[in-house]
């Protein structure tokens, strides 16, 4: 088991984005190794730390001891119910650092990474019923194609899925290396030569499916906007275009005023903007950060404020 190490992505940018005020209540919906939270709590506020991974919760408890923190082993999609259970009506800010954590990637037995030979798993919560093994070995051809094409954005989806089905008919595909080898077999040599990690997209797609990372994301952003105090902020770090597109669209929908058809002479919908978008364009990692934290390369930070 590896030690839970984590370099928080765009740390200063996130802390600035949250505009933390003394005595406020803040939620870190992806607690991880408490990299961001360690700086949130220094502003004398209350923190609600949420994570699906109990290993992250236990690590964060040690690192944040002495601070006013409530730890919740749950999915941030359930933020409304979590706050109800904790008798909290409104909060002052939320941070979501989407995707898989460095610790999960670097712990071979969790089966997230194509760099280590391990059982196919990829569950952020190890008690969840569906693992990568189940997806790879039991999902239909149509389901796998949807996962790899939509979630993985893999252009060689069809030959990869065809090969997965052929292989699993011979015997179950059990390990990360077995899956990675199948992917390599199906990607043309020229593409493999030009790409450092051609397996990345397939592993990403399966991980997203296993953890149902996208289906409730837009609704969760709406839910968060409803529990924020005026002036409260939501800051979201994404790592691929699918997540970023959902966040961008969700923020834009919440920032809309009138939604009446253009031909209406006067507004009858009475729709008012719920948030104002702080970052019109996504905030990107600095050149300095890219040098010491290569995993921040694809990160984008978007910020909105409750009106």
Rosetta blueprint (number, residue, H / E / L):
1 X L
2 X L
3 X L
4 X L
5 X L
6 X L
7 X L
8 X L
9 X L
10 X L
11 X H
12 X H
13 X H
14 X H
15 X H
16 X H
17 X H
18 X H
19 X L
20 X L
21 X L
22 X L
23 X L
24 X L
25 X E
26 X E
27 X E
28 X E
29 X L
30 X L
31 X L
32 X L
33 X L
34 X L
35 X L
36 X L
37 X H
38 X H
39 X H
40 X H
41 X H
42 X H
43 X H
44 X L
45 X L
46 X E
47 X E
48 X E
49 X E
50 X E
51 X E
52 X L
53 X L
54 X H
55 X H
56 X H
57 X H
58 X H
59 X H
60 X H
61 X H
62 X H
63 X H
64 X L
65 X L
66 X L
67 X L
68 X L
69 X E
70 X E
71 X E
72 X E
73 X E
74 X L
75 X L
76 X H
77 X H
78 X H
79 X H
80 X H
81 X H
82 X H
83 X H
84 X H
85 X H
86 X L
87 X L
88 X L
89 X L
90 X L
91 X E
92 X E
93 X E
94 X E
95 X E
96 X E
97 X E
98 X L
99 X L
100 X L
101 X L
102 X H
103 X H
104 X H
105 X H
106 X H
107 X L
108 X H
109 X H
110 X H
111 X L
112 X L
113 X L
114 X L
115 X L
116 X L
117 X L
118 X L
119 X E
120 X L
121 X L
122 X L
123 X L
124 X L
125 X L
126 X L
127 X L
128 X L
129 X L
130 X L
131 X L
132 X H
133 X H
134 X H
135 X H
136 X H
137 X H
138 X H
139 X L
140 X L
141 X H
142 X H
143 X H
144 X H
145 X H
146 X H
147 X H
148 X H
149 X H
150 X H
151 X H
152 X L
153 X L
154 X L
155 X L
156 X L
157 X H
158 X H
159 X H
160 X H
161 X H
162 X H
163 X H
164 X H
165 X H
166 X H
167 X H
168 X H
169 X H
170 X H
171 X L
172 X L
173 X L
174 X L
175 X E
176 X H
177 X H
178 X H
179 X H
180 X H
181 X H
182 X H
183 X H
184 X H
185 X H
186 X H
187 X L
188 X L
189 X H
190 X H
191 X H
192 X H
193 X H
194 X H
195 X L
196 X L
197 X L
198 X L
199 X L
200 X H
201 X H
202 X H
203 X H
204 X H
205 X H
206 X H
207 X H
208 X H
209 X H
210 X H
211 X H
212 X L
213 X L
214 X L
215 X L
216 X L
217 X H
218 X H
219 X H
220 X H
221 X H
222 X H
223 X H
224 X H
225 X H
226 X H
227 X H
228 X E
229 X E
230 X E
231 X E
232 X E
233 X E
234 X E
235 X E
236 X E
237 X E
238 X E
239 X L
240 X L
241 X H
242 X H
243 X H
244 X H
245 X H
246 X H
247 X H
248 X H
249 X H
250 X H
251 X H
252 X H
253 X H
254 X H
255 X H
256 X L
257 X L
258 X L
259 X L
260 X L
261 X L
262 X L
263 X L
264 X L
265 X L
266 X L
267 X L
268 X L
269 X L
270 X L
271 X L
272 X L
273 X L
274 X L
275 X E
276 X E
277 X E
278 X L
279 X L
280 X L
281 X L
282 X L
283 X E
284 X E
285 X L
286 X L
287 X H
288 X H
289 X H
290 X H
291 X H
292 X H
293 X L
294 X H
295 X H
296 X H
297 X L
298 X L
299 X L
300 X E
301 X E
302 X E
303 X E
304 X E
305 X E
306 X E
307 X L
